[in-house]
Amino acid sequence: MAKPGYRVFETAVGEIRRLSPHFVRVTFRGDELRDLGWDGPDQRIKVILPLGDGDGDGFGHFPTGDDWFGSWRALPDERRNPIRTYTIRDARPGQGELDVDFVAHGDSGPASRWIARAEAGERMLLIAPDATADEPSGGWEWHPGDASTLLIAGDETAVPAVSAILEQLPDDAQGAVFLEVPDAADALELRAPAGVSVQWFDRGGDAGPVQEYGGCLVEAVRTWADAWAETARRDGIDGVEGSPVAAAPADGPETELPALAEDEILWEVPEPARDGGFYAWLAGEATAITTLRRHLVKGLGVDRKRVAFMGYWKLGRAEG
């Protein structure tokens, strides 16, 4: 039987560092992390949160075998540990270390409650890629191919992935990054190539929000994309094979997206393009990200195969 691409890693909290009002970096340590795989810059993992049931360290019922997910789902609700998805911010498998940046929002959910009281030394379980596995891990969506112009946009939940993506871009990369965060002080210092601009927008802090969620991000990306598309058309590349702007009209069923249902998250990741041109990576709150995708594809005629968009979460739906 093939060894699964993901498995349970036994770790402990090694260090906790607050980066800003809403970002907290946790370094997990453990010998098992020497087998950690990290296949893409926006590699997703799952953090298993302890149960506050007074039963040992909170992981007494969590299954750790190859079929951990099926066994976890079969548990009664009161014995089922919360599981949340995060992005690897950095990893040092040779040292048995993994960094995850958490977004702290008070006691809005189990992850926020855990990060508020987490202590160095406590046991933690992670579901992550296994570098020794027979099967591929997947779990990452950054596939720009040989794109010559990059557009990256997201909210605070996408900042860790964007941070890792920027650090792995080639020195000659060209493009623009737009990030929306709760507070102006959440604008982290990121390393990006000289040809990639990074703009931060904030919603006014915990006293607000002064701005509607996603409003700043949508407006800024639309403004940039409109100017970019106008330049592309002015330079006469509209309709040229491989052009980032489609020659055909943007309307039509191939560009339509259904309305979001209450429990639905839209997620679409194209194969990497091999003919240069434009590539967009959009991630964060589902409604805002879907609005941006519609504007690029339907409004400006960008080929949908050049737009990766991931609705990480949906406003109004509790974290659980």
N, C-alpha and C positions, 0 to 999 in steps of 0.2 A: 504494500500500500504506500502511495506517494506521501511524502512528508508535507503537510500543509504549509502554505506560504506565510501564514500568520500563526503565532502561538502566544501563550501566556508567559510573560516575563516576571519573575520575582525580583522586586527592587525595594529600595528604601529611599526616603526623602533625604537627600544629602545637603542641600542648601536652598534657602528661600530668599529671594531678593526682590524688593519692590522697585520696579523700573519707573513708575509714574503713578498718578492717582488710581488708574484702572488696570494697569498691567503688572503682573507678578510673575517672575521667572522662578520655576522650580527645577532644580537639578536632581534627577533620579540616578541612583548608583546601585550597582549590583554586578556580580561576576557574570550572570546570565546575559547581561547587555553586551558582552563581548561578541555575541552571536547576532547582534542587531543588524538588520538590513535597512538601508536608506537609499531607495532607488530613484527618487525624484525630489526636487527641492520643496515641493508642497506635499510631502509624504504624510499621510494621515495615520494616526494611531488611535487607540482607545484607552482611556483612563478608567479603571475600575474604582469606584468610590466606596469607601467603607460604610457598612450599615451601622447606625447608631442604636443597635438593639441590645447592647450590653454583653454581646457574645464574643468574648476575646477581643481581637483586633478589628473586628468588623468584616472579616473575610472567611469566616468559618464554613459558610455554605457555598462559596463560589467554586464551580468546577474548573479544573485546570487541565483536563485531557484535550485530545485533538478535537473532540466534538463539544467543546466548552459552550458554544452558543446554543446548541440544541438542549444541552443539559440545563443551561441557565434559564432558558425560556420555559422549561418544564417545572421550574421551582415555583412554589407559591409566592404571591406578591411580597409578603413580608420577609421572605428570605432571598429576594432577588436584588443583588447590588445594582445601584444606578451605574450606567455606562455612558460616558460622554466622549465625543470625538474631538481630537485636537491634532495640531500639526507639529511635527518635529521642528523645533527652532534650531537646534544644533545637536550633534551627536559625536561622541568620541568613543567608538566601540573598543578601541585598544585600551582605553582606561576604564571601560565599563560605565560610561556616563551618557546621559541623555537630558537635554534641556527642553522644557515645554513652557511657553508663555501663556498664562491664564489671564482672562479678562474677569476682573472682580467687580461684581455688582451687588455688594451687600449680602443679603440672605435671599436673593431672588430664586435660588435653586440649589440643589445638592452640591454642585461644583463650587459655586460661590461660597456656600456655607463651609465647605471643606477648606478652601484656600484661606478663609478668614481665621481658621484655628489650626492649620497644619503646622507640624513641628518636625524639625530635623530628627532623623532616626526612625520615624514611624514607617511601618511596612506599607507598601503599595504594590498593586498588580497592574501591569500594562499589557495590552494586546498590540503587538507590533510585528513588523516583518522579520522573518527568520532567515538570516543569510545562509544558513546551512540547509534550507528547505529544497525539496525537489520541484515544487510548484512555484510559479511567479506570484509575487505578493500583490501587485497592482496598488491601488489606493493613492495614486497621485495623478494630477490632471494637467500639469504644465507641459505642453507639447507644441512649442512654437515652430518646430522645423527650422527652416532657414529664413524666417520672416525678417524683413529689413526695418519694419516699423512696428513697435510694440505699444499696446495700450493696456495698462493694468489698473484695475479699480476695485475698491472694496471698503468695507467698514472695519470696525475694530476686530471683529472675529477673523478677518482675513489678514490682518497686519503680520502675524507670525509667518504665514506662508509667503506673503509678499517680501518680507525681510529676507527670508532664505533664498527666494527667487532672485532678488537683486544681487545678492552676494555671489551667485553662481552665473551671472550673465557675463558674456565676453566683454572685453574692454571697449570694443567698437560698437556695442549695442546702441540703438537709437529708439527713443520713445518717450512716453509720459506715464507717470504714476499718480493716481488720485486716491487719497485715503481720508475717510471720515471717522472721527473718534469722539467720545463723549466730551472731553475737556481739552483745552488748548495745551495743557501740560502733558497730555498723552502723546504728543508728537515726538516720537523717538528719533534718535540719531541713526540714520540708515546709511549703509555703504552702497553706492550706486555708481555705474559708469558715468563718465562726464557727459555723454550724450543722452542720458535718461534723466528727465526732470522729475522731481518728487514734490507734490503739493499736498498739504494737510488742511483739513477743514474740521471744525469742532461744532458741537451742538450746544455749547454754552455751559457745560458742567452740570453737576448734580442739582444746582439751584434752578436749572432750566427744565426742559430744554428750550433754549432760545429759538433753535431751528427745528423744524419737523424732521423726524428720523429719515435719513436718506436724501433730504432735500438739497443740501449743499453738494453732495456727491453727484446726484443726477444732473443738477444745473451745470456743474463744472465740466463733467465729462461730455455732456451735450455740446457745450460751447466749444470745447477743444475738437470734438469729432466733426462738428459742422465746419469749422475752419479748415481742418485737415481735408475733408471731402471736397470743399470748394477749391483748395489748392490743387488737389489731384485732378479735378475736372479741368481747371484752368490750364494745367500743364499738358492736357490732352491725353491722359492715360486712361480715361473712361472708355471701357469697351475693349481695351487691349488685353489679350490673353494673359492671365496671371495678374491682372490688375486687382487691387484691393477693392475697387468700386465695381459692382456688377454692371454689365452692359444692359441686361434685361431689366424691365420695370420691377420695382421692389414689391409691389402688391402681388398677392396670389397665395394659394394655400400652402405653398412650400415655405413661406416666411411667417405664417400665422402661428401663434401660440394660444393654447386654450386658457381661459380664465383660471386663476388659482383657486382650487377648492380649499375648504377650511383646513384639511389635513394634508395638503399636497405641497411638495417642494419640487420645483423644476430644476433639471440638471442635464446639461448637454455638453459633451466634450468631443470635438472633432478629431480626426486623425491629423497628424502634423502635415502642414503644407510643404511641398518641396520646390515651389516655384517663386520663392521670395514673397515680397508684398507685405500685407498687413496681418497682424494677429492680435486678438483681444482676449484677455483673461479677466473675468468679472466674478467676484465672489462676495457673499455677505447675505444681508437680509433679502429674502426671496422677492418681495414685491419691487424693491428698488433695483435689484439686479435684473429682473425681468424687464422692467421699464427701459433700462439701458440697452439691453439686448434688442428689444423691439425697435428702439431708435436707430441703432446701427444697421440692423438687417432690413427692417421695413421702411424706416425713414430715409436712410442714406444709401441703401442698396448694397451693403457689404455682404459678401457671400457668407451664408450661415456657417460654412465649413471653416471660417476663419475666426469664429467667436466661441470661446469656451466660457460657459457661465454655470455657476454653482450656487444654488440657493441654500446656504448653510443653515438658515433658520428663518422663521417667519414671525413678524411683529404681531403681538397679541396672542401668540401661542405660548403657554407656560413652558418653562424649561423642564418641569416635572421632577 
